[in-house]
Amino acid sequence: MHSLSVINDEAKISLSFYSIDLPYTVEVARYYAVLRKFHWAVWLDSCALSRYDILCAAPHHSLVIDAQDVQAFELLKSELIEPVTPIKDVPFAGGVLGYWSYDLARSMEGVPELAVDAEQLPLMMVGVYDWALLVDHQQQRCRLVSHLRFPETRQLLDDIARVLKSPLMAVTTPFQVQSEVQSNFNSERYAQAYAQVQAYLQSGDCYQINLAQRFSATATGDAFAAYLHLREISPAPYAAFLDFPSVQILSASPERFLSVQDGAVETKPIKGTRPRGIDAESDSRYARELASHPKDRAENLMIVDLLRNDLGKSCEPGSVVVPKLFEVESYTNVHHLVSTVRGVLKKGCSALDVLRDCFPGGSITGAPKHRAMNIIEQLEPHRRGVYCGVIGYIGFDGNMDSNIAIRTLVYSHGEIRCWAGGGIVADSLCDAEYQETLDKASAMLALLVKFRG
């Protein structure tokens, strides 16, 4: 790979790979603040809870889909048809990166149009980036990398390297929430929808149905300051900030959706939640209760089975396994019950096939997926949009990583919105399920209160 190379200004450049080192810092926001001078700036943020942060801006071109009849995955396939060789310790050096909204699955799953489309956002927005700034918290290394897919990239990299070597300042502009937060489900309306969910469960339509409420408030300004506060009060390993022309997305997602690394496929569904305790004793009690509660374990297992089936479409027969089942992971505001499902990519299949076959994630629909999505459309007043979709990348090297866009705020059209939901099964309790949505939304709601003018 590096047999032909040129050393110039600390750069190691081969015919197919470019890499220069920059000073490592845990204050990645300072680098991102500089890159925001370019358009379509994206920060896949580990909050130092996992190994890498990935920052990109100035895509070579962008792919924006507004209509259901456009074949999104075929369009993406055309961008990824000439794979490059993966580079060790380089998770992403170019490819497609952005969001795939929950509603992109509407035509795939035959979901009727019943809920109000108050989002008015594209179904998919991804940039085709030919470079990335990687911050490796394990090796404490920062570098600018590229596969040099396009001729224009070399000059762009020179410009980016120059601005990144300038003094770094975490510059933010004002952001203000201007109204009280409104929900599309008060407790009474949630109880009515919950009763309908139970009727569907009792009749055998589904085993589990995810029901979410949506919070909204008017706002002005630049939400980057709000994101910096969100990552402080609710750090998460699959967080992200997307600064796109029509929308800013602030995600503090704890949930990996799909990862493909050199043919190894992994998904880590979350199903089961408890709040954090007010002291060590109560906190430990909540965690133990979550780990052992039959309802939460059954709920989690339903989604594990769904995902095993989804992965089986694009993984080698017999390769799909569950190495970790019912593990408790603890975050700032909640404990979660998490399982891990792995497989080996089938010969002739790609990361894009895995994404298509598993989209949207079963942990945020219920099971069976198709019927659950139809019921969600009937009971939730508004479409979900980016919420419960996917944020992540598919590289030119065929690797992929992505989150499920939960614990996510979407800011567009002078309004900021967030959602929280949970899987309901036959032995759920209405008050407990409603409270779980408030527990999950607590950090986001606190954020909106903090920035209230």
N, C-alpha and C positions, 0 to 999 in steps of 0.2 A: 504493500500500500504506500509506503514512504520511500520506495527505492529511488525515485527521482524527486529531489527536494531542493528548495532554495531557502537559505537562511537570510532573513532581511528584517531588521527592527524587531528582533525577538520572535519573528513569525516563522513557523514551519509550514511550508506550502508544498503540497504534492499536486499531481495532476487531478486529484479528486478530493483532497481534504485540506482545509485551512484551519490553523489554530494559533492564536496568540494569547499569552497570559496577561492578566490584569490583576491588580491588588485584590486579595481576598478580603471580604468583609461580611460580617453577619448582618449588617445594616443594608440589606439588599434594596430597600426602598430608595436609597440614594442613587443607585444605578438606575432603577426604574424611573425615578423622577427625571433623569437626564434623557432616557429613551422616549419619554412621553413627548418630546419635541418632534418625534416622527409620528406618522399616522398609524392607526391600528396597533397600538401598543398593548401587549399582553404580558401578564406576569403569572405564571404557574408557580404558586407559592407554597413551599413546604412548611413554612413557619418554623424552620429548623427542627421539625419533628420527623422528617425523613431526609434522604441524602441530598436531593437536588432541588434547586430553584431554576426555572427556565424562563428567560425573558426574551421577547421578540418584539419587533416593530417593523414598519416599512415593508410589508409583503410585496413580492414581485407582482402579484395580482390577488384579487379576492373573489370568493365564490359566495354569492348571496342568493338564497332561494326563498321566494315569496309564495309560490304556488304549489299545491299538493301534486299537480300532475307532472312536475319536474322530477326526473329520476335522480335523486340526490346521490345515491351510492354509485350509480353508473358515472355520474359526473366526477365524483371523487376518484373513482378507479382510473379515469383517464389522466389524472394528475400523478398517479402513483405507479404507472405501468413499467417504468424503467428503474428497478430497485438498485440501490448502491450497497456496498458491503458495510455492515455495521462496524463501528469503531469502539474499541474497549473504553469503558468509562465515559462514553458520550451517548446519553440517552436520546438526544435530539439535536440534529445539526441542520435541519430543514425538512419541510414536508407541509402537511396541512394542520392547522391549529386554530381552534375557535370553539363554537358551540353548536350543538345539534339539539333543537328544542323537543320537548315531549310531544308537541303537536305534529312533528315530522312523521310520527308513527300513525297518524290518523288514517291515511290512505293505506298504509301497510297492514293495519289491523281492521280496516273496515269500520272505523268509529263514526257514528253519525254526528252531525253538527247541531248540537243542542245548547251547549254552554256559550255564554257571551264571550266573544273575542275582544276583551278589553286591552289586551297586550299590544296588538297592532305592530308586531315585530316580525322580521323574517323568520322562517322556519329553520334556517341554517345560515350561520355567518362564520366562514372560515377564511383565514388568509393562507396563501401559499408562500411560506417563508423560506428563504434560502440561507438562513443563518440563525444562530441563537447565542445568547450570552448564558453560559452555564455557571452556576455557583454550586460547587461541590462541598457540602459541609463536612463530609467524611474526610476528604483529603485536604480540606481548607485551601481550595484552589478555585480561581475564577478565570474563565477563558472565553474568548470569542471564537466560535467555530462555524464552519460552513462546508458543505459538499460542493460548493461552487457550481451549482446546477445551471445558473444563467450567466451570460457574459457580463451583465451589468453589475453583478454582485461584488466584484473586486473593488470597484470604485466606492460602492455603498459601504463596504467593510472599512475602507480607509476613512471615510467620513465618520462612521460610528466609533471606530477606535479612537479617533481624535477627540470626539466629544466625551467619551468615557474616560479618557486620560485627563480631562479638565477637572478642576475642583468640583467635588460632588456636594450638592445641597438638596436636602429633601424639601423641595418647594411644593407647597400646596396652595390652592386657592379656596375661598370660602364656600362652605356648603351649609344650607339651612333647611330644616324641615319646617313647613309653614302651617301645618294643620294638625289636629288631633288624629291619631291613628284609628282607622275604621276597619272592621272585619266584615267579611261577607257571611260569616256564621256567628251569631250570638249563641249563647248556651241553649236557648230554646230551639232555634233553628237547627243547630247541630244535633240536638236530641231527636228531632223529626227525621233528619237524614239518617241518623244512626239506627232508628227503628226500621227504616226502609232497608238499610244494609242487613240488619238481622233477618228481615223477612226473606231477602234473597239467599242468605246463608242457610236458613232453615228449610227453604224449598229445594236446596241442593244446586242452585245456580253457580255458586262459588264456594271455595273453602276459606278464602280470605279476601277482603276488599280494603284497599287503602283509601281513607277519606281525609282530605286536607282542607284547612281554612286559609283564606288569603287576607293579609293585612295591607293597608295602603294609606299613604299620606301625600299631600302635595309638597314639593320641594324645589329649591333653586340652587344653582351653583355647580361645583365640581365635586363629585362624590369620592374622589381619591382620599381626601382627609377622613371621610367616614370609613373607608376601607382600612386605613392605617389604624384607626381606633378598633374596628371589628377584629382585626388580627391580634390585637393586644388582649381584648377581653374574651375572645373565643378562638384561640389558635387551633389550626386543624391541618392534618398532613396533606390534604388535597384541596387547599384553598386556591383562590385565583382572583385576579382583577383584570377585567377586559374593558378596554377603553375604545369602543367602536364608534363609528360616526353617528349612529342613531340611538345608542344605548351604552350605559356603563353597568357592568355586572360585578357584584361584590359577593364572592362565595367563600364560606368558611366550612366547606364540606368535609366531614370525617370519613366519607365512604368512597373507596375505590370501586369503580364499576368494572372496567376491563383493562388488563395489562397483557401485552404480548411482547416478550423479549426473547429473541432468537428461537422462536417457535414454541416457547413455554407460555401457556395461557393461564391467567389467574383472575378471579373475581372474588370480592370480599363483601358479601351482602350483610347489611345491618338490619336486624329485626329483633326488637326488644329494647326497652328504654326505662331507666329510672333516673330521677333527679339526683344530684349530688347532695350529700347530707350537710347539715350545718356544723357538724363536728366530726371527728375521726370515727367515733363509735357509730353514729347514724349513717355516715357515708359507707362504712364497711358493711353495715346491715343491708343497705339498699343494694350494694353490689352482690352480696351473697344471695339475697332474695331473687335478683335478676338471674343469676347463674343457675338457680335450682327450680325456678317457677315453671310448672308444667305448661302453662299457657304460652309463655314466652318461648320456651324450647320448641313447642309444637309449631308456633307461628314461624320461627326461624327455619325449622326443618322443611316446612312447606315451600319456602322460597329457595332453599338449597336444592330441593328436588326439581323445582322449576328451572333453576339455572343449570343443573346437571343436564337436563333435557335440552336446553338452549345451546349449551356448549357442545353437546354431542353432535349437533348439525355440522360443525366445522372442525371438530377435533377427531383424532384417530379413535376408532372403536376400542373400547376398553381402557382408554387413557385418562378418562375423567374420574378424579378421585377427590375425596374430602379430607385433607390432612388435618384440618382444625375445625372443630365443631363446638359451638356455644362458648366461645371465649369472651370474657368481659374486658372491654376497652373503656377507659375512663377519660373523659374530656372535661373542660372547664365547668360546664353546666349540667352534664348528664353522663350516666354510664350507658354503654351500648353492648348488646349481645351480638357478636360478630363471628361468622364462619368463613372458611376459606375453601374455595373450590378451584381445582387446577386441572388442566388437560394439556395435550400435545397437539399442536396445529396439524390438521390433516394435509397430506401432500396435495398441492394444487390449490389450497385455500390460503387466504391472506388475513391480516388483521382487520381489513375492511369487511370481509365475510363474517368474522366473529362479531363485529359491531352490528352489522345488519341483522344477524341471526338472533342476537340477544336484546335488541333495542325495542322498546325502552326497558330499563331494568325491572325485573320482577319484584324487587323489594319495595318499589314505589307504585306498583299496580295492584298486586294480589294474584291469586291463582284460582282457576286458569286465567292467563293473562288477557286473552281476547275478551272474555265475558266481563272480567273485572274492569277493563277499560271502558266498556260500554256503560256499565253501571256508574262509574266515576263521572262520565260525561253527563249522565242523567241527573246526578245528585249534586255535583259541585256547580255553583252558579257561574263561575268564570273558568275559561280555559287556563291551562297551567303555563303555557309558553315555555320559557327557559327552565322554569322550576321543574324538577324531576327529569329534565333532559340530561345532556352530557356535555362536560367541558373537558377538552383534552387535545391530544395530538396523535397523528399517524405520520411517522417519519418516512422519508425517502428510502430508508433502510428496512422498512417493513415492520419496525417496532411501534408499539402504541402504549399509551397510558391515558387514563381518563377517570374522572369522578362522576358520581351522580350528583346533579346540581340541587342538593338539599342544603339547608341553612344558607340560602342564597337570596340576596336582594337584587332587584332589577330596577334600574333608574332610567326612565325615558319619558318623553312627553310631559315633563314637569311633575312627574309622580314617581314615588319610590314604593316598591311593593316587595313583600316577602310572604312566605307560606310555611305552614307546618302541618304535618299529617301523621297518620299512623295506621298500621294494619289492624283491621278488626276481624275477629274470629267469633265463633258461636258462643264461647264462654267469656267474651269481653264484657266489661262493665262501662256503661255510657259515661259516667262522671270521670272514671279513671282515664278513659280514652281522650276525653275533652281536655283534662288536665295535662295529659302527655303532650298534646299539641302546644299548650302554653309553655310547658317546660322546654320543649325543643325551640320555641320561638323566643325564649327569654332574652338571649344575648342580642338578637336582632331588634327586639322591641326596646331594650335598654339603649341601643344605639340611636334609634329614632328619637327617643326622649332626650338624649344628651344633645342632639343637634337641633332640637326644637327652638325656634327663634322666639 
